[in-house]
Amino acid sequence: MFSYSNNYYQLLDENGVIVKIFKGTDITVMEDIFDHTIRAEYRKKVYSTRQIAGHRQDPVKRQQKIQNQKELDEYLRSQNQNN
């Protein structure tokens, strides 16, 4: 399983069987901007995912995280302009 945006997910193969990944394994997480479907690339193959029940993200925390990222981006831009 892996964690993304305060949620936990499992990778599923084309037959819906759980794909085991180990702690520390690098994966690339992809979130569809329209329906927020989560997919992940692992070992050069893209898998669908299933969210683990009981692990739900707090929407307020997500919005705060987005705001914090925007503020960080603005700060870094201002620092790059000053250098």
Secondary structure as a PSIPRED ss2 file (coil, helix, strand):
# PSIPRED VFORMAT (PSIPRED V4.0)

   1 M C   1.000  0.000  0.000
   2 F E   0.000  0.000  1.000
   3 S E   0.000  0.000  1.000
   4 Y E   0.000  0.000  1.000
   5 S C   1.000  0.000  0.000
   6 N C   1.000  0.000  0.000
   7 N E   0.000  0.000  1.000
   8 Y E   0.000  0.000  1.000
   9 Y E   0.000  0.000  1.000
  10 Q E   0.000  0.000  1.000
  11 L E   0.000  0.000  1.000
  12 L E   0.000  0.000  1.000
  13 D C   1.000  0.000  0.000
  14 E C   1.000  0.000  0.000
  15 N C   1.000  0.000  0.000
  16 G C   1.000  0.000  0.000
  17 V C   1.000  0.000  0.000
  18 I E   0.000  0.000  1.000
  19 V E   0.000  0.000  1.000
  20 K C   1.000  0.000  0.000
  21 I C   1.000  0.000  0.000
  22 F C   1.000  0.000  0.000
  23 K C   1.000  0.000  0.000
  24 G C   1.000  0.000  0.000
  25 T C   1.000  0.000  0.000
  26 D C   1.000  0.000  0.000
  27 I C   1.000  0.000  0.000
  28 T E   0.000  0.000  1.000
  29 V E   0.000  0.000  1.000
  30 M E   0.000  0.000  1.000
  31 E E   0.000  0.000  1.000
  32 D C   1.000  0.000  0.000
  33 I C   1.000  0.000  0.000
  34 F C   1.000  0.000  0.000
  35 D C   1.000  0.000  0.000
  36 H C   1.000  0.000  0.000
  37 T C   1.000  0.000  0.000
  38 I E   0.000  0.000  1.000
  39 R E   0.000  0.000  1.000
  40 A E   0.000  0.000  1.000
  41 E E   0.000  0.000  1.000
  42 Y E   0.000  0.000  1.000
  43 R C   1.000  0.000  0.000
  44 K C   1.000  0.000  0.000
  45 K E   0.000  0.000  1.000
  46 V E   0.000  0.000  1.000
  47 Y E   0.000  0.000  1.000
  48 S E   0.000  0.000  1.000
  49 T E   0.000  0.000  1.000
  50 R E   0.000  0.000  1.000
  51 Q E   0.000  0.000  1.000
  52 I C   1.000  0.000  0.000
  53 A C   1.000  0.000  0.000
  54 G C   1.000  0.000  0.000
  55 H C   1.000  0.000  0.000
  56 R C   1.000  0.000  0.000
  57 Q C   1.000  0.000  0.000
  58 D C   1.000  0.000  0.000
  59 P H   0.000  1.000  0.000
  60 V H   0.000  1.000  0.000
  61 K H   0.000  1.000  0.000
  62 R H   0.000  1.000  0.000
  63 Q H   0.000  1.000  0.000
  64 Q H   0.000  1.000  0.000
  65 K H   0.000  1.000  0.000
  66 I H   0.000  1.000  0.000
  67 Q H   0.000  1.000  0.000
  68 N H   0.000  1.000  0.000
  69 Q H   0.000  1.000  0.000
  70 K H   0.000  1.000  0.000
  71 E H   0.000  1.000  0.000
  72 L H   0.000  1.000  0.000
  73 D H   0.000  1.000  0.000
  74 E H   0.000  1.000  0.000
  75 Y H   0.000  1.000  0.000
  76 L H   0.000  1.000  0.000
  77 R H   0.000  1.000  0.000
  78 S H   0.000  1.000  0.000
  79 Q H   0.000  1.000  0.000
  80 N H   0.000  1.000  0.000
  81 Q H   0.000  1.000  0.000
  82 N H   0.000  1.000  0.000
  83 N C   1.000  0.000  0.000
